[in-house]
Amino acid sequence: MTDFRVDVVVIGAGMGGLSAAALLASRGCSVLVLEGLPRLGGRCSTVSYKGFTCSTGVIGVEIGGVVQEVFEKVGANFDVRPASSPRYLVNGKLCVIPEKGGLKTLLSAASESESEVARVSRAFSRAARGIDALEPVSLKEWLAQHTNNPAVTNVFQTMVAATMMVNADELPVSEYFGFITALSGIKRFGYAPRGSQALANALAQVIRENDGEIRTSARVRRILVEKGRAVGALFADDGKERVARSSHVISNAGPRNTVRLAGEEHFDREYLRLVELNMIPAPLLCLHVASNEPLIEGDHVIVTGARRVNAIYQPTIVCPELAPPGKHLTLVGGGPGSSIPPLDAKEELSLCLEDLVDLIPDFRTRGEILLTGTFHRDWPGMHCWPGRDLARKTPIENLYNAGDGAKLSGTTGLPSAVASGKDVAEEILKRL
């Protein structure tokens, strides 16, 4: 029995799946989105706790990049207020990063001499422009060829941990410069005044306005495969099993879950080997802190040289709606010492707390920890480390991966999920 017949079934209402669905629906495709959770957005969502709007993952939202591009393309409301200029804490001093000359500003704050600044800047420029061939080494190993200053290494460690969610000794230097090249300069970011879930809801509104359907608390049991082609999905909804038939299937559930849902027997050995080898989750640490007054100056600071904390965001400076009247919400981001599982959550969070005590005067009396989060396993910072992503097209005809386990090279975080959804939607539109 077929309960639904549509052009595209999308499994998972994370931002990769919703972006693809909104783009397809806005171009006239019939779309069914199936989400196992009762809310939309995945790690770009929010929960309400003690009157505070707490994030399930996404904190800052890139402005002027692929996220805003997709929203404008489909006519979705991109409700994001700009944050202040990038601010770094280097060697105990606050550095405000200009739109031009940002790297030199950071290096000057961290370096011991102008000659070191010039040496590292020159190596960075040559690598970014592709003049020097990059050896297959980590970013940390590449840096060691140009400086032995720990403060400089800490700057780069923080940059990659806060954006790419791995450590400098775990990130291939080629992937780092691919990201720098794709970024094309500093992209500004901002905060969603109604929480990041408002972004997911805006895309959902576009889908529904174009006759698409979204079902939450609908758990997909199986991706239907016939003669090597994806032809729909079997899912449970309201206690009943239903079948949705489609010509294309997009999975925003992560490549591992895509294989599980479709059945290993439909994939070749090489693909299964790549899934097992490459799908190492990129972990993330996060604390939500309440206070009666601001805990830091401004709305954010990127922290270098700490044990685990790499960024402190205070979105209520820009969006007071995220907290009860007279209160402030601070979100603290950090990365573990190693991204290789398993993660000792208790130990890692205790190191974050030690950092906060050092970074924020009288933190124990001024701040109240609301929630702590460790993003790993099936709910990671990203489904795989940068440079290890699987292709968006799977070996099964008409079955695609979207999300941060199938990133385009040079992308990370929320933009990577949206960019993957955009890429998949464009491929399907060509085929349709």
C-alpha positions as CSV (number, residue, x, y, z in Angstrom):
1,M,0.0,0.0,0.0
2,T,1.3,3.5,-0.9
3,D,0.3,6.3,1.4
4,F,2.3,9.0,-0.4
5,R,3.6,9.5,-3.9
6,V,6.0,12.4,-4.3
7,D,9.0,13.5,-6.4
8,V,11.4,13.5,-3.4
9,V,11.4,12.1,0.1
10,V,13.7,13.9,2.5
11,I,14.8,11.9,5.6
12,G,15.7,14.3,8.5
13,A,14.7,17.9,9.0
14,G,18.2,19.2,9.8
15,M,19.3,22.2,7.8
16,G,20.8,20.1,5.0
17,G,17.5,18.3,4.4
18,L,15.3,21.4,4.9
19,S,17.5,23.5,2.5
20,A,17.3,20.8,-0.2
21,A,13.5,20.4,0.4
22,A,12.9,24.2,0.2
23,L,14.9,24.6,-3.0
24,L,13.1,21.7,-4.6
25,A,9.6,22.7,-3.4
26,S,10.1,26.3,-4.6
27,R,10.9,24.9,-8.1
28,G,7.7,22.9,-8.3
29,C,8.8,19.5,-7.0
30,S,6.5,17.6,-4.6
31,V,8.3,17.0,-1.4
32,L,7.7,14.9,1.8
33,V,10.1,15.6,4.8
34,L,10.2,13.0,7.5
35,E,11.7,13.9,10.9
36,G,11.9,11.5,13.8
37,L,12.1,14.3,16.5
38,P,9.1,16.4,17.5
39,R,10.9,19.6,16.4
40,L,12.6,20.8,13.2
41,G,16.2,21.9,12.7
42,G,18.3,19.1,14.3
43,R,21.4,20.8,15.7
44,C,20.0,24.1,14.4
45,S,17.2,24.3,16.9
46,T,16.4,25.4,20.4
47,V,14.9,24.3,23.7
48,S,13.3,26.5,26.3
49,Y,14.8,26.1,29.8
50,K,14.0,28.4,32.8
51,G,12.8,31.1,30.3
52,F,16.1,31.0,28.3
53,T,16.3,30.0,24.7
54,C,19.0,27.4,24.6
55,S,20.7,26.1,21.5
56,T,20.9,22.4,20.4
57,G,24.1,23.2,18.5
58,V,24.2,26.3,16.3
59,I,25.1,29.5,18.0
60,G,26.4,32.0,15.4
61,V,24.9,32.2,11.9
62,E,27.1,33.2,9.0
63,I,26.0,36.4,7.2
64,G,26.7,36.9,3.5
65,G,27.4,33.3,2.7
66,V,25.6,30.2,1.4
67,V,23.0,30.2,4.2
68,Q,21.8,33.6,3.5
69,E,22.0,32.9,-0.3
70,V,19.7,29.9,0.0
71,F,17.2,31.7,2.2
72,E,17.0,34.6,-0.2
73,K,16.7,32.2,-3.2
74,V,13.6,30.5,-1.7
75,G,12.1,33.6,-0.1
76,A,12.6,32.5,3.5
77,N,12.9,35.0,6.3
78,F,16.6,35.3,7.3
79,D,16.1,36.8,10.7
80,V,19.7,37.3,11.9
81,R,21.1,40.3,13.8
82,P,24.8,41.0,13.1
83,A,27.4,40.4,15.9
84,S,30.2,42.8,16.5
85,S,33.5,42.6,14.6
86,P,35.6,39.5,15.4
87,R,37.3,39.7,18.7
88,Y,40.2,37.5,19.9
89,L,41.8,37.1,23.3
90,V,45.5,36.6,22.6
91,N,48.1,36.5,25.3
92,G,45.6,38.0,27.7
93,K,44.9,41.0,25.4
94,L,41.7,41.6,23.4
95,C,42.2,42.1,19.7
96,V,39.5,43.4,17.4
97,I,40.0,42.0,14.0
98,P,39.7,44.4,11.0
99,E,38.1,43.4,7.7
100,K,41.5,43.6,6.1
101,G,44.8,42.6,7.7
102,G,43.1,40.3,10.2
103,L,45.9,37.6,10.1
104,K,48.6,40.2,10.6
105,T,46.7,41.7,13.6
106,L,46.5,38.2,15.2
107,L,50.1,37.3,14.5
108,S,51.3,40.7,15.8
109,A,49.5,40.0,19.1
110,A,50.9,36.5,19.4
111,S,54.4,36.9,17.9
112,E,57.7,37.8,19.5
113,S,59.1,39.7,16.6
114,E,58.1,41.4,13.4
115,S,60.3,39.0,11.5
116,E,58.2,36.1,12.8
117,V,55.0,37.9,11.7
118,A,56.5,38.5,8.2
119,R,57.7,34.9,7.9
120,V,54.4,33.2,8.9
121,S,52.4,35.7,6.9
122,R,54.4,35.0,3.8
123,A,54.1,31.2,4.2
124,F,50.3,31.6,4.8
125,S,49.9,33.8,1.7
126,R,51.9,31.5,-0.6
127,A,49.9,28.4,0.6
128,A,46.5,30.2,0.3
129,R,47.3,31.2,-3.3
130,G,48.6,27.8,-4.2
131,I,52.1,28.9,-4.9
132,D,53.7,26.4,-2.6
133,A,52.6,22.7,-2.8
134,L,51.3,21.5,0.5
135,E,52.7,18.3,1.9
136,P,50.3,15.7,3.3
137,V,50.8,16.9,6.9
138,S,48.6,18.4,9.6
139,L,48.1,22.1,10.1
140,K,50.2,21.9,13.3
141,E,53.0,20.1,11.5
142,W,52.9,22.7,8.7
143,L,53.1,25.6,11.3
144,A,56.1,24.0,12.9
145,Q,58.0,24.5,9.7
146,H,57.6,28.3,10.1
147,T,57.4,29.0,13.8
148,N,58.1,27.4,17.2
149,N,56.1,30.0,19.1
150,P,53.3,28.3,21.1
151,A,51.2,31.5,21.1
152,V,51.1,31.5,17.3
153,T,50.2,27.8,17.3
154,N,47.4,28.6,19.8
155,V,45.9,31.2,17.5
156,F,45.6,28.7,14.6
157,Q,44.5,25.9,17.0
158,T,41.6,28.1,18.2
159,M,40.6,29.1,14.7
160,V,40.2,25.5,13.6
161,A,38.7,24.2,16.8
162,A,36.1,27.0,16.9
163,T,35.1,26.6,13.2
164,M,36.1,23.2,12.0
165,M,35.6,21.3,15.3
166,V,38.9,19.4,15.2
167,N,42.4,20.1,16.5
168,A,45.3,21.6,14.5
169,D,47.1,18.3,14.7
170,E,44.1,16.4,13.3
171,L,43.3,18.7,10.4
172,P,45.1,18.2,7.0
173,V,46.8,21.5,6.1
174,S,45.3,21.2,2.6
175,E,41.8,21.1,4.1
176,Y,42.5,24.2,6.2
177,F,43.7,26.2,3.2
178,G,40.8,24.9,1.1
179,F,38.5,26.4,3.8
180,I,40.4,29.7,3.9
181,T,40.2,29.9,0.1
182,A,36.5,29.1,0.0
183,L,35.8,31.6,2.8
184,S,37.3,34.5,0.6
185,G,38.0,36.7,3.6
186,I,36.2,37.2,6.9
187,K,32.5,36.4,6.8
188,R,30.4,38.2,9.5
189,F,28.1,36.2,11.7
190,G,25.1,37.0,13.8
191,Y,22.4,35.6,16.2
192,A,18.8,34.6,15.5
193,P,16.7,36.7,17.9
194,R,14.0,34.0,18.1
195,G,16.6,31.2,18.4
196,S,18.2,29.1,15.6
197,Q,15.0,27.0,15.3
198,A,13.4,30.1,13.7
199,L,15.7,29.5,10.7
200,A,14.5,25.9,10.4
201,N,10.9,27.1,10.7
202,A,11.4,29.7,8.0
203,L,12.5,27.0,5.5
204,A,9.6,24.8,6.6
205,Q,7.2,27.6,5.9
206,V,8.5,27.8,2.3
207,I,8.1,24.0,1.9
208,R,4.5,24.1,3.1
209,E,3.6,27.2,1.1
210,N,4.7,25.2,-2.0
211,D,2.5,22.3,-1.2
212,G,5.2,20.2,0.4
213,E,4.5,18.2,3.5
214,I,6.6,17.9,6.7
215,R,5.9,15.2,9.3
216,T,7.6,15.3,12.7
217,S,7.8,12.3,15.1
218,A,7.8,10.2,12.0
219,R,10.5,7.6,12.3
220,V,11.9,6.1,9.0
221,R,12.2,2.3,9.3
222,R,13.7,1.7,5.9
223,I,14.8,3.3,2.7
224,L,13.1,1.3,-0.1
225,V,15.5,0.0,-2.7
226,E,14.5,-1.8,-5.8
227,K,16.9,-3.0,-8.6
228,G,19.6,-0.7,-7.3
229,R,17.4,2.4,-7.1
230,A,15.9,4.3,-4.2
231,V,12.2,4.4,-4.6
232,G,10.9,5.7,-1.3
233,A,10.7,5.1,2.4
234,L,8.8,3.1,5.0
235,F,8.1,5.1,8.1
236,A,6.1,5.0,11.3
237,D,3.6,7.8,11.9
238,D,0.9,8.0,14.6
239,G,1.5,4.3,15.5
240,K,1.0,3.2,11.9
241,E,3.5,2.1,9.2
242,R,3.2,4.1,6.0
243,V,4.9,4.0,2.6
244,A,6.1,7.0,0.6
245,R,7.0,6.3,-3.0
246,S,9.3,8.7,-4.7
247,S,11.7,9.0,-7.6
248,H,14.5,10.4,-5.4
249,V,15.5,10.1,-1.7
250,I,17.6,12.5,0.3
251,S,19.0,11.4,3.6
252,N,19.9,14.0,6.2
253,A,20.4,11.3,8.8
254,G,24.2,10.9,8.3
255,P,26.0,8.5,6.0
256,R,26.1,5.7,8.6
257,N,22.4,5.8,9.2
258,T,21.8,6.1,5.5
259,V,23.6,2.7,5.0
260,R,21.7,1.2,7.9
261,L,18.3,2.3,6.6
262,A,18.9,1.2,3.0
263,G,20.7,-2.0,4.0
264,E,24.4,-2.8,3.7
265,E,23.6,-5.4,1.0
266,H,22.9,-2.6,-1.5
267,F,26.3,-1.0,-1.1
268,D,29.7,-2.1,-2.5
269,R,32.5,-3.1,-0.2
270,E,34.6,0.0,-0.9
271,Y,31.8,2.4,0.0
272,L,31.2,0.5,3.3
273,R,34.9,0.6,4.0
274,L,34.9,4.4,3.5
275,V,31.9,4.8,5.8
276,E,33.6,2.8,8.5
277,L,37.0,4.6,8.0
278,N,35.8,8.2,7.6
279,M,32.7,8.6,9.7
280,I,34.5,9.7,12.8
281,P,32.3,12.3,14.5
282,A,33.8,15.8,15.2
283,P,33.0,16.4,18.9
284,L,32.0,19.7,20.5
285,L,31.5,21.0,24.1
286,C,29.0,23.6,25.1
287,L,27.8,25.2,28.3
288,H,24.8,27.5,28.7
289,V,25.3,30.1,31.5
290,A,22.7,32.5,33.0
291,S,23.7,35.7,34.8
292,N,22.2,39.0,36.0
293,E,24.8,41.0,34.2
294,P,27.1,40.6,31.2
295,L,30.0,38.2,31.9
296,I,32.2,39.5,29.2
297,E,32.7,42.7,27.3
298,G,30.7,42.7,24.1
299,D,28.7,39.9,22.5
300,H,31.6,37.4,21.9
301,V,35.3,36.7,22.2
302,I,37.4,33.9,20.6
303,V,39.8,32.5,23.2
304,T,43.3,31.3,22.5
305,G,45.6,29.3,24.8
306,A,42.9,28.0,27.1
307,R,42.6,24.4,28.2
308,R,39.4,23.6,26.3
309,V,37.3,26.8,25.8
310,N,37.7,28.4,22.4
311,A,34.8,30.8,22.2
312,I,32.4,32.7,24.5
313,Y,29.2,34.1,23.0
314,Q,26.9,36.5,24.8
315,P,24.0,36.8,22.3
316,T,21.7,38.6,24.7
317,I,23.8,41.8,24.1
318,V,22.4,41.7,20.6
319,C,19.2,39.7,21.1
320,P,17.8,40.3,24.6
321,E,14.8,38.2,23.7
322,L,16.8,35.0,24.3
323,A,16.7,35.5,28.0
324,P,14.1,36.6,30.6
325,P,13.9,40.3,31.3
326,G,17.0,41.6,33.1
327,K,19.0,38.3,32.5
328,H,21.8,37.4,30.2
329,L,22.6,34.1,28.4
330,T,26.2,33.2,27.7
331,L,27.1,30.2,25.5
332,V,30.6,28.7,25.9
333,G,32.1,26.6,23.1
334,G,35.0,24.2,23.5
335,G,36.8,21.3,21.9
336,P,38.2,18.2,23.6
337,G,41.9,17.5,23.7
338,S,41.4,14.7,21.2
339,S,38.6,14.3,18.6
340,I,39.2,10.5,18.6
341,P,36.4,8.6,20.5
342,P,35.7,7.8,23.2
343,L,35.0,11.2,24.8
344,D,35.4,11.6,28.6
345,A,32.6,14.1,29.0
346,K,33.0,14.7,32.7
347,E,36.7,15.4,32.4
348,E,36.3,17.6,29.4
349,L,33.5,19.7,30.9
350,S,35.5,20.1,34.1
351,L,38.4,21.6,32.1
352,C,35.9,24.0,30.5
353,L,34.8,25.1,33.9
354,E,38.4,25.7,35.0
355,D,38.8,27.9,31.9
356,L,35.8,29.9,32.8
357,V,37.0,30.5,36.3
358,D,40.3,31.8,34.9
359,L,38.7,33.9,32.1
360,I,35.7,35.5,33.9
361,P,36.3,37.3,37.2
362,D,34.1,35.8,40.1
363,F,32.5,33.4,37.6
364,R,31.3,31.0,40.4
365,T,29.3,33.7,42.0
366,R,28.2,35.6,38.9
367,G,27.3,32.8,36.6
368,E,24.8,29.9,36.9
369,I,25.3,27.0,34.6
370,L,22.0,26.1,33.0
371,L,22.9,23.2,30.7
372,T,26.0,21.4,29.7
373,G,26.3,19.6,26.4
374,T,28.7,17.1,24.8
375,F,28.1,16.8,21.1
376,H,29.5,13.4,20.0
377,R,28.4,9.9,18.9
378,D,25.0,10.2,17.1
379,W,24.6,13.9,18.0
380,P,28.1,15.3,17.1
381,G,29.4,18.7,16.2
382,M,29.7,17.3,12.7
383,H,29.2,13.8,11.5
384,C,32.8,13.6,10.3
385,W,36.1,15.5,10.4
386,P,36.8,18.0,7.5
387,G,38.4,16.2,4.6
388,R,36.8,12.8,5.3
389,D,33.4,13.5,3.9
390,L,31.5,11.0,1.7
391,A,30.1,12.1,-1.7
392,R,26.6,13.4,-1.7
393,K,25.6,10.8,-4.4
394,T,25.6,7.3,-3.0
395,P,26.2,4.0,-5.0
396,I,22.4,3.5,-4.9
397,E,20.8,5.3,-7.9
398,N,18.7,8.3,-6.8
399,L,19.8,8.2,-3.2
400,Y,21.7,11.2,-1.8
401,N,23.4,12.2,1.4
402,A,22.9,15.8,2.7
403,G,24.4,17.4,5.8
404,D,27.8,17.7,7.5
405,G,28.8,14.1,6.8
406,A,28.8,15.0,3.0
407,K,30.3,18.4,3.1
408,L,31.7,20.2,0.1
409,S,35.4,20.8,0.5
410,G,36.1,24.1,2.2
411,T,32.9,24.2,4.1
412,T,32.1,23.6,7.8
413,G,29.3,23.8,10.4
414,L,25.9,25.2,9.4
415,P,27.1,26.5,6.0
416,S,28.4,23.0,5.1
417,A,25.0,21.5,5.8
418,V,23.1,24.1,3.8
419,A,25.7,23.9,0.9
420,S,25.3,20.2,0.7
421,G,21.5,20.5,0.6
422,K,21.8,23.1,-2.2
423,D,24.2,20.9,-4.1
424,V,21.9,17.8,-3.9
425,A,18.8,19.9,-4.9
426,E,20.6,21.3,-7.9
427,E,21.6,17.7,-9.0
428,I,18.0,16.4,-8.6
429,L,16.6,19.4,-10.5
430,K,18.9,18.6,-13.4
431,R,17.6,15.0,-13.4
432,L,14.0,16.0,-13.1
